[in-house]
């Protein structure tokens, strides 16, 4: 249930309404401040609450509405139709994810392999325009014999790359036991596709303060995905970014997965949360990354995650879908035109042309 407050309401009146609602209705009240409205979200058993009863509490209450969706905090209605933003502090300054901000580029290798490789990659993607370095320290793999990542030693290398470049760090957590170590290094903590419905992990990342990147599960519906986001939000963390990375369908012969670009406009209607697209994992082939990245921008994505490796042929994981740093430079030049048309490109690309 939402309580929409009138513009200009004094802070003391907001406190009065909040206290009255909590004491009389036995619900949790969460305040959401948008560009145009202040909204109080009532969380609990609100199905039988009479909106007129709440309306009588104060003349500063403009409207009282029931939220029909199961994912209440993640729903667009929870923000009274407005988009939210996720603000991530990095050494190079605050970075804003959201539909009212420029497109954010996240780039880097699937796995952190060694110091020279991760630092070189970080420097190159930063020059091209990336704000975040992605790299796996702990890797979920289909085969138990495949490279699983270097673990905590890789976190140290990510910290080194962060210090060298000022880029924010995004890396994946697979186990609640690793969360404290990851949270010390990561600026954004990623929950991967295979853990999208690991509810104990979702509660743990929701209980800590670092922003969370939630990837869509391999065969998850959009509602299941949003309900997973709800777990994080309900645990107290409001900073969630959704990442579409391709889903399984009946045809996997030509691409690794199927990139569901239709999820972007659907999510725009359903949720206030920022939307990232990962065309690398979706297609599984580097030659398809550029067209899917362009399409994602055209569809309204807020961010792109691109895999970049200095030598994809020798990558320990996901080499076929990784771009070289030079190819990433080319990609950014190409997609900048789409970003400018959409009015969401921070500045003209400054990438040097290599003869």
Secondary structure, 3 states (H helix, E strand, C coil): CEEEECCCCCHHHHHHHHHHHHHHHCCEEEEEECCCCEEEEEECCCCCCCHHHHHCCCCCEEEEECCCCCCCCCEHHHHCCCCCCEEEEECCEEEEECCCCCCEEEEECCECCCHHHHHHHHHHHHHHCCCEEECECCCCCCCCCCCCCCCHHHHHHHHHHHHHHCCEEEEEECCHHHHHHHHHHCCEEEECHHHCCCHHHHHHHHHCCCEEEEECCCCCCHHHHHHHHHHHHHCCCCCEEEEECCECCCCCCCCCCECCCHHHHHHHHHECCEEEECHHHHHCCHHHHHHHHHHHHHHCCCEEEEEECCCHHHCCCCHHHCECHHHHHHHHHHHHHHHHHCCCCCCCCCCCCCC
